[in-house]
Amino acid sequence: MAEDEVLKARLDEIGARISNAEERLKLKGLLHKDHELTIDDLSKRYQILSGELDGEVADLQSHGERVGSFEKTVLNWVNGLNFDR
């Protein structure tokens, strides 16, 4: 096999792997138009995180715990971690 054919075969293999990865990302919904979040996306995420934080604080307080602003900040940060990507 000529060197050009070997290089073409390797490039084709890499191209196929990239295409497969793109398809998996599309199926997971991770690729968006221009891969940018809109203000609506950010607002929805903020509302979800705020709801989770309020629920956690209420649960802790119902068990007699005092939840300060620092603990709320830490809880909010933890809630925002996303290990799916």
The first five atom37 places (N, CA, C, CB, O) and aatype in JSON, in Angstrom:
{
  "aatype": [12, 0, 6, 3, 6, 19, 10, 11, 0, 1, 10, 3, 6, 9, 7, 0, 1, 9, 15, 2, 0, 6, 6, 1, 10, 11, 10, 11, 7, 10, 10, 8, 11, 3, 8, 6, 10, 16, 9, 3, 3, 10, 15, 11, 1, 18, 5, 9, 10, 15, 7, 6, 10, 3, 7, 6, 19, 0, 3, 10, 5, 15, 8, 7, 6, 1, 19, 7, 15, 13, 6, 11, 16, 19, 10, 2, 17, 19, 2, 7, 10, 2, 13, 3, 1],
  "atom_mask": [
    [1, 1, 1, 1, 1],
    [1, 1, 1, 1, 1],
    [1, 1, 1, 1, 1],
    [1, 1, 1, 1, 1],
    [1, 1, 1, 1, 1],
    [1, 1, 1, 1, 1],
    [1, 1, 1, 1, 1],
    [1, 1, 1, 1, 1],
    [1, 1, 1, 1, 1],
    [1, 1, 1, 1, 1],
    [1, 1, 1, 1, 1],
    [1, 1, 1, 1, 1],
    [1, 1, 1, 1, 1],
    [1, 1, 1, 1, 1],
    [1, 1, 1, 0, 1],
    [1, 1, 1, 1, 1],
    [1, 1, 1, 1, 1],
    [1, 1, 1, 1, 1],
    [1, 1, 1, 1, 1],
    [1, 1, 1, 1, 1],
    [1, 1, 1, 1, 1],
    [1, 1, 1, 1, 1],
    [1, 1, 1, 1, 1],
    [1, 1, 1, 1, 1],
    [1, 1, 1, 1, 1],
    [1, 1, 1, 1, 1],
    [1, 1, 1, 1, 1],
    [1, 1, 1, 1, 1],
    [1, 1, 1, 0, 1],
    [1, 1, 1, 1, 1],
    [1, 1, 1, 1, 1],
    [1, 1, 1, 1, 1],
    [1, 1, 1, 1, 1],
    [1, 1, 1, 1, 1],
    [1, 1, 1, 1, 1],
    [1, 1, 1, 1, 1],
    [1, 1, 1, 1, 1],
    [1, 1, 1, 1, 1],
    [1, 1, 1, 1, 1],
    [1, 1, 1, 1, 1],
    [1, 1, 1, 1, 1],
    [1, 1, 1, 1, 1],
    [1, 1, 1, 1, 1],
    [1, 1, 1, 1, 1],
    [1, 1, 1, 1, 1],
    [1, 1, 1, 1, 1],
    [1, 1, 1, 1, 1],
    [1, 1, 1, 1, 1],
    [1, 1, 1, 1, 1],
    [1, 1, 1, 1, 1],
    [1, 1, 1, 0, 1],
    [1, 1, 1, 1, 1],
    [1, 1, 1, 1, 1],
    [1, 1, 1, 1, 1],
    [1, 1, 1, 0, 1],
    [1, 1, 1, 1, 1],
    [1, 1, 1, 1, 1],
    [1, 1, 1, 1, 1],
    [1, 1, 1, 1, 1],
    [1, 1, 1, 1, 1],
    [1, 1, 1, 1, 1],
    [1, 1, 1, 1, 1],
    [1, 1, 1, 1, 1],
    [1, 1, 1, 0, 1],
    [1, 1, 1, 1, 1],
    [1, 1, 1, 1, 1],
    [1, 1, 1, 1, 1],
    [1, 1, 1, 0, 1],
    [1, 1, 1, 1, 1],
    [1, 1, 1, 1, 1],
    [1, 1, 1, 1, 1],
    [1, 1, 1, 1, 1],
    [1, 1, 1, 1, 1],
    [1, 1, 1, 1, 1],
    [1, 1, 1, 1, 1],
    [1, 1, 1, 1, 1],
    [1, 1, 1, 1, 1],
    [1, 1, 1, 1, 1],
    [1, 1, 1, 1, 1],
    [1, 1, 1, 0, 1],
    [1, 1, 1, 1, 1],
    [1, 1, 1, 1, 1],
    [1, 1, 1, 1, 1],
    [1, 1, 1, 1, 1],
    [1, 1, 1, 1, 1]
  ],
  "atom_positions": [
    [[0.85, -1.17, 0.0], [0.0, 0.0, 0.0], [0.9, 1.24, 0.0], [-0.97, -0.01, 1.22], [1.86, 1.32, 0.76]],
    [[0.58, 2.19, -0.85], [1.38, 3.41, -0.94], [1.17, 4.27, 0.29], [1.03, 4.2, -2.21], [0.15, 4.16, 0.98]],
    [[2.14, 5.13, 0.56], [2.06, 5.99, 1.75], [0.82, 6.88, 1.73], [3.32, 6.85, 1.86], [0.21, 7.12, 2.77]],
    [[0.46, 7.38, 0.54], [-0.74, 8.22, 0.41], [-2.0, 7.46, 0.79], [-0.87, 8.76, -1.02], [-2.9, 8.01, 1.43]],
    [[-2.06, 6.19, 0.41], [-3.22, 5.38, 0.73], [-3.32, 5.11, 2.23], [-3.18, 4.07, -0.05], [-4.41, 5.08, 2.79]],
    [[-2.17, 4.91, 2.86], [-2.14, 4.68, 4.3], [-2.63, 5.93, 5.03], [-0.71, 4.31, 4.77], [-3.45, 5.84, 5.95]],
    [[-2.13, 7.1, 4.62], [-2.56, 8.36, 5.25], [-4.05, 8.59, 5.05], [-1.76, 9.55, 4.69], [-4.75, 9.01, 5.97]],
    [[-4.54, 8.32, 3.83], [-5.97, 8.51, 3.57], [-6.8, 7.57, 4.44], [-6.27, 8.26, 2.08], [-7.83, 7.98, 4.98]],
    [[-6.37, 6.34, 4.58], [-7.1, 5.38, 5.41], [-7.13, 5.84, 6.87], [-6.46, 3.98, 5.31], [-8.16, 5.73, 7.53]],
    [[-6.0, 6.34, 7.36], [-5.95, 6.83, 8.74], [-6.86, 8.04, 8.93], [-4.51, 7.18, 9.13], [-7.56, 8.14, 9.93]],
    [[-6.84, 8.97, 7.96], [-7.71, 10.15, 8.04], [-9.18, 9.76, 7.98], [-7.39, 11.12, 6.91], [-10.01, 10.33, 8.69]],
    [[-9.5, 8.79, 7.14], [-10.89, 8.31, 7.06], [-11.33, 7.69, 8.38], [-11.03, 7.28, 5.92], [-12.46, 7.89, 8.82]],
    [[-10.42, 6.95, 9.02], [-10.75, 6.35, 10.31], [-10.99, 7.43, 11.37], [-9.62, 5.4, 10.76], [-11.93, 7.34, 12.16]],
    [[-10.13, 8.44, 11.39], [-10.3, 9.54, 12.34], [-11.6, 10.28, 12.06], [-9.1, 10.52, 12.27], [-12.33, 10.64, 12.98]],
    [[-11.89, 10.51, 10.78], [-13.14, 11.19, 10.41], [-14.37, 10.41, 10.87], [0.0, 0.0, 0.0], [-15.34, 11.0, 11.33]],
    [[-14.31, 9.1, 10.74], [-15.43, 8.26, 11.18], [-15.59, 8.33, 12.7], [-15.22, 6.8, 10.74], [-16.72, 8.39, 13.19]],
    [[-14.48, 8.33, 13.44], [-14.55, 8.43, 14.89], [-15.12, 9.78, 15.32], [-13.17, 8.23, 15.51], [-15.9, 9.84, 16.28]],
    [[-14.75, 10.85, 14.63], [-15.29, 12.18, 14.94], [-16.79, 12.21, 14.67], [-14.57, 13.27, 14.12], [-17.56, 12.73, 15.48]],
    [[-17.2, 11.65, 13.56], [-18.63, 11.6, 13.23], [-19.42, 10.82, 14.27], [-18.85, 10.97, 11.85], [-20.51, 11.24, 14.68]],
    [[-18.87, 9.7, 14.71], [-19.54, 8.91, 15.75], [-19.66, 9.7, 17.05], [-18.77, 7.6, 16.0], [-20.7, 9.66, 17.72]],
    [[-18.61, 10.41, 17.41], [-18.64, 11.21, 18.64], [-19.67, 12.32, 18.53], [-17.24, 11.8, 18.94], [-20.4, 12.58, 19.48]],
    [[-19.74, 12.98, 17.37], [-20.74, 14.03, 17.16], [-22.15, 13.48, 17.29], [-20.55, 14.68, 15.79], [-23.02, 14.12, 17.89]],
    [[-22.39, 12.32, 16.73], [-23.71, 11.7, 16.81], [-24.09, 11.39, 18.26], [-23.76, 10.42, 15.97], [-25.22, 11.62, 18.68]],
    [[-23.12, 10.87, 19.02], [-23.4, 10.58, 20.43], [-23.73, 11.86, 21.2], [-22.19, 9.87, 21.08], [-24.62, 11.87, 22.04]],
    [[-23.0, 12.94, 20.89], [-23.27, 14.21, 21.57], [-24.65, 14.75, 21.18], [-22.19, 15.25, 21.22], [-25.37, 15.27, 22.03]],
    [[-25.0, 14.63, 19.93], [-26.32, 15.09, 19.49], [-27.41, 14.31, 20.19], [-26.46, 14.96, 17.96], [-28.42, 14.88, 20.61]],
    [[-27.22, 13.0, 20.32], [-28.21, 12.18, 21.0], [-28.34, 12.55, 22.46], [-27.86, 10.71, 20.87], [-29.43, 12.47, 23.03]],
    [[-27.26, 12.96, 23.07], [-27.3, 13.37, 24.48], [-27.82, 14.79, 24.63], [-25.92, 13.26, 25.1], [-28.07, 15.25, 25.74]],
    [[-27.99, 15.49, 23.52], [-28.49, 16.86, 23.58], [-27.44, 17.85, 24.04], [0.0, 0.0, 0.0], [-27.78, 18.93, 24.53]],
    [[-26.18, 17.51, 23.87], [-25.13, 18.4, 24.34], [-24.71, 19.43, 23.3], [-23.94, 17.6, 24.76], [-24.09, 20.44, 23.63]],
    [[-25.05, 19.18, 22.06], [-24.72, 20.15, 21.03], [-25.94, 21.03, 20.77], [-24.26, 19.45, 19.72], [-27.03, 20.53, 20.49]],
    [[-25.75, 22.31, 20.87], [-26.82, 23.26, 20.62], [-26.38, 24.17, 19.47], [-27.16, 24.09, 21.9], [-25.22, 24.15, 19.06]],
    [[-27.3, 24.96, 18.98], [-26.95, 25.91, 17.93], [-25.79, 26.77, 18.42], [-28.18, 26.78, 17.55], [-25.89, 27.44, 19.44]],
    [[-24.71, 26.74, 17.69], [-23.48, 27.47, 18.03], [-22.95, 27.1, 19.4], [-23.74, 28.97, 17.97], [-22.04, 27.76, 19.9]],
    [[-23.5, 26.07, 20.01], [-23.07, 25.58, 21.32], [-23.04, 26.7, 22.35], [-21.68, 24.93, 21.22], [-22.13, 26.78, 23.18]],
    [[-24.04, 27.56, 22.29], [-24.16, 28.66, 23.24], [-25.47, 28.54, 23.99], [-24.05, 30.02, 22.53], [-26.49, 28.14, 23.42]],
    [[-25.45, 28.9, 25.26], [-26.67, 28.91, 26.05], [-27.42, 30.21, 25.81], [-26.36, 28.72, 27.54], [-26.81, 31.27, 25.64]],
    [[-28.72, 30.11, 25.8], [-29.54, 31.32, 25.68], [-29.88, 31.81, 27.08], [-30.83, 31.07, 24.85], [-29.68, 31.1, 28.07]],
    [[-30.4, 33.02, 27.16], [-30.82, 33.56, 28.46], [-31.94, 32.72, 29.05], [-31.27, 35.04, 28.32], [-32.04, 32.58, 30.27]],
    [[-32.78, 32.15, 28.19], [-33.85, 31.26, 28.67], [-33.27, 29.99, 29.29], [-34.8, 30.89, 27.52], [-33.73, 29.54, 30.34]],
    [[-32.24, 29.41, 28.64], [-31.58, 28.23, 29.2], [-31.0, 28.53, 30.57], [-30.48, 27.73, 28.25], [-31.16, 27.76, 31.51]],
    [[-30.31, 29.67, 30.67], [-29.7, 30.04, 31.94], [-30.75, 30.32, 33.01], [-28.8, 31.27, 31.75], [-30.59, 29.95, 34.17]],
    [[-31.83, 30.98, 32.62], [-32.91, 31.28, 33.57], [-33.56, 30.01, 34.09], [-33.97, 32.19, 32.93], [-33.83, 29.89, 35.29]],
    [[-33.82, 29.06, 33.2], [-34.41, 27.79, 33.61], [-33.49, 27.04, 34.57], [-34.72, 26.92, 32.39], [-33.93, 26.5, 35.58]],
    [[-32.19, 27.03, 34.24], [-31.23, 26.35, 35.11], [-31.17, 27.03, 36.47], [-29.84, 26.33, 34.45], [-31.08, 26.35, 37.5]],
    [[-31.21, 28.36, 36.49], [-31.19, 29.1, 37.75], [-32.43, 28.76, 38.59], [-31.13, 30.61, 37.48], [-32.32, 28.56, 39.8]],
    [[-33.58, 28.7, 37.94], [-34.82, 28.37, 38.66], [-34.76, 26.96, 39.25], [-36.03, 28.51, 37.73], [-35.19, 26.73, 40.37]],
    [[-34.22, 26.03, 38.49], [-34.1, 24.65, 38.97], [-33.18, 24.6, 40.18], [-33.57, 23.72, 37.86], [-33.5, 23.99, 41.2]],
    [[-32.02, 25.25, 40.07], [-31.05, 25.25, 41.18], [-31.61, 25.97, 42.4], [-29.74, 25.9, 40.74], [-31.39, 25.53, 43.53]],
    [[-32.32, 27.07, 42.19], [-32.92, 27.79, 43.31], [-33.96, 26.93, 44.02], [-33.57, 29.09, 42.83], [-34.04, 26.93, 45.25]],
    [[-34.74, 26.2, 43.26], [-35.73, 25.29, 43.85], [-35.08, 24.19, 44.65], [0.0, 0.0, 0.0], [-35.54, 23.85, 45.74]],
    [[-33.99, 23.61, 44.11], [-33.28, 22.57, 44.84], [-32.69, 23.12, 46.14], [-32.16, 21.97, 43.97], [-32.77, 22.47, 47.19]],
    [[-32.11, 24.31, 46.06], [-31.52, 24.92, 47.25], [-32.59, 25.21, 48.3], [-30.79, 26.22, 46.87], [-32.4, 24.92, 49.48]],
    [[-33.71, 25.77, 47.88], [-34.8, 26.06, 48.83], [-35.29, 24.79, 49.5], [-35.97, 26.75, 48.11], [-35.55, 24.78, 50.71]],
    [[-35.42, 23.71, 48.73], [-35.87, 22.44, 49.29], [-34.87, 21.87, 50.3], [0.0, 0.0, 0.0], [-35.26, 21.38, 51.36]],
    [[-33.58, 21.94, 49.95], [-32.56, 21.43, 50.87], [-32.51, 22.25, 52.16], [-31.19, 21.44, 50.19], [-32.38, 21.69, 53.25]],
    [[-32.61, 23.58, 52.03], [-32.58, 24.44, 53.21], [-33.79, 24.16, 54.09], [-32.55, 25.93, 52.81], [-33.66, 24.06, 55.31]],
    [[-34.96, 24.04, 53.48], [-36.17, 23.76, 54.25], [-36.06, 22.42, 54.97], [-37.4, 23.76, 53.33], [-36.48, 22.29, 56.12]],
    [[-35.49, 21.42, 54.28], [-35.32, 20.1, 54.9], [-34.37, 20.18, 56.09], [-34.8, 19.09, 53.87], [-34.65, 19.61, 57.15]],
    [[-33.26, 20.86, 55.92], [-32.31, 21.0, 57.03], [-32.93, 21.76, 58.2], [-31.03, 21.72, 56.54], [-32.75, 21.39, 59.36]],
    [[-33.66, 22.81, 57.88], [-34.27, 23.61, 58.95], [-35.38, 22.84, 59.66], [-34.82, 24.91, 58.39], [-35.62, 23.05, 60.85]],
    [[-36.06, 21.95, 58.95], [-37.11, 21.16, 59.58], [-36.52, 20.17, 60.58], [-37.92, 20.41, 58.52], [-37.23, 19.67, 61.46]],
    [[-35.23, 19.88, 60.45], [-34.54, 18.99, 61.39], [-33.78, 19.79, 62.46], [-33.58, 18.08, 60.63], [-32.93, 19.24, 63.16]],
    [[-34.11, 21.08, 62.57], [-33.52, 21.9, 63.61], [-32.16, 22.48, 63.28], [0.0, 0.0, 0.0], [-31.51, 23.07, 64.15]],
    [[-31.71, 22.34, 62.05], [-30.42, 22.89, 61.65], [-30.57, 24.36, 61.28], [-29.82, 22.09, 60.46], [-31.6, 24.78, 60.74]],
    [[-29.54, 25.15, 61.57], [-29.51, 26.54, 61.13], [-28.64, 26.59, 59.88], [-28.97, 27.5, 62.26], [-27.51, 26.12, 59.9]],
    [[-29.16, 27.15, 58.81], [-28.44, 27.21, 57.55], [-28.08, 28.67, 57.27], [-29.29, 26.62, 56.38], [-28.95, 29.5, 57.0]],
    [[-26.77, 28.96, 57.33], [-26.3, 30.32, 57.08], [-26.05, 30.57, 55.6], [0.0, 0.0, 0.0], [-26.19, 29.68, 54.77]],
    [[-25.69, 31.81, 55.31], [-25.48, 32.19, 53.91], [-24.3, 31.44, 53.28], [-25.26, 33.69, 53.8], [-24.34, 31.12, 52.09]],
    [[-23.26, 31.18, 54.07], [-22.12, 30.43, 53.52], [-22.54, 29.01, 53.14], [-20.96, 30.4, 54.54], [-22.17, 28.52, 52.07]],
    [[-23.29, 28.36, 54.01], [-23.74, 26.99, 53.7], [-24.66, 27.0, 52.49], [-24.46, 26.37, 54.92], [-24.61, 26.08, 51.67]],
    [[-25.51, 28.01, 52.37], [-26.37, 28.11, 51.18], [-25.52, 28.26, 49.91], [-27.35, 29.32, 51.31], [-25.83, 27.67, 48.88]],
    [[-24.46, 29.05, 50.01], [-23.57, 29.23, 48.86], [-22.91, 27.91, 48.47], [-22.5, 30.28, 49.17], [-22.82, 27.58, 47.28]],
    [[-22.45, 27.17, 49.45], [-21.81, 25.88, 49.19], [-22.82, 24.89, 48.61], [-21.18, 25.3, 50.48], [-22.52, 24.19, 47.64]],
    [[-24.0, 24.82, 49.19], [-25.04, 23.93, 48.65], [-25.38, 24.29, 47.21], [-26.31, 23.99, 49.53], [-25.54, 23.4, 46.37]],
    [[-25.49, 25.57, 46.93], [-25.8, 26.02, 45.58], [-24.69, 25.63, 44.61], [-26.02, 27.54, 45.56], [-24.96, 25.21, 43.48]],
    [[-23.46, 25.76, 45.04], [-22.33, 25.38, 44.2], [-22.34, 23.88, 43.92], [-21.0, 25.79, 44.86], [-22.14, 23.45, 42.79]],
    [[-22.57, 23.08, 44.95], [-22.62, 21.63, 44.8], [-23.76, 21.23, 43.85], [-22.81, 20.94, 46.17], [-23.59, 20.36, 43.0]],
    [[-24.91, 21.88, 44.0], [-26.04, 21.57, 43.11], [-25.72, 21.88, 41.65], [-27.28, 22.36, 43.55], [-26.25, 21.24, 40.75]],
    [[-24.85, 22.85, 41.42], [-24.51, 23.24, 40.05], [-23.49, 22.34, 39.38], [0.0, 0.0, 0.0], [-23.28, 22.44, 38.17]],
    [[-22.83, 21.46, 40.15], [-21.86, 20.57, 39.55], [-22.56, 19.59, 38.63], [-21.06, 19.82, 40.63], [-23.61, 19.05, 38.96]],
    [[-21.96, 19.36, 37.47], [-22.54, 18.45, 36.49], [-21.44, 17.55, 35.97], [-23.23, 19.22, 35.34], [-20.53, 18.01, 35.28]],
    [[-21.51, 16.27, 36.29], [-20.48, 15.34, 35.88], [-20.88, 14.52, 34.66], [-20.14, 14.41, 37.03], [-20.19, 13.56, 34.3]],
    [[-22.0, 14.88, 34.01], [-22.48, 14.13, 32.86], [-21.69, 14.44, 31.59], [-23.95, 14.41, 32.63], [-21.73, 13.67, 30.62]],
    [[-20.99, 15.55, 31.59], [-20.31, 15.97, 30.35], [-18.87, 15.67, 30.38], [-20.5, 17.42, 30.1], [-18.16, 15.97, 29.41]]
  ]
}
